[in-house]
Amino acid sequence: MNMELMMQYVTYGLMALGALSFLVAVIVQVIKELPGLNKIPTSIVALVVSVIVCQLAVVIVCQCLKIVIVWYYVTAAFIAAFVVYVIATGGWERAAEIWSRTKYKNSK
């Protein structure tokens, strides 16, 4: 596998994470005040929505590309749901804070 193809796949993966995180954040903002869900903490609602959206995304992609769904696709989507959850619930700010603390500072 050459470097260009690998970078293309990494870019597609980051785009998918961003799109799924945005979708989860929008869905949670819309449904978090529903009568049955307003007593449940928002972070739990976001985690459940993230797991559902990621599993649905895998099924949709596999159906569109006519790929057989195997167990490790489902497992990978479950693990990716936690990453999507962290990003959707403010992970960008946490990552930026960690980066700013550990970033190399010029000593001039």
Secondary structure, DSSP 8 states (H G I E B T S, - for coil): --HHHHHHHHHHHHHHHHHHHHHHHHHHHHHTTSTTTTTS-HHHHHHHHHHHHHHHHHHHHHHHTT----HHHHHHHHHHHHHHHHIIIIIHHHHHHHHHHHS-----
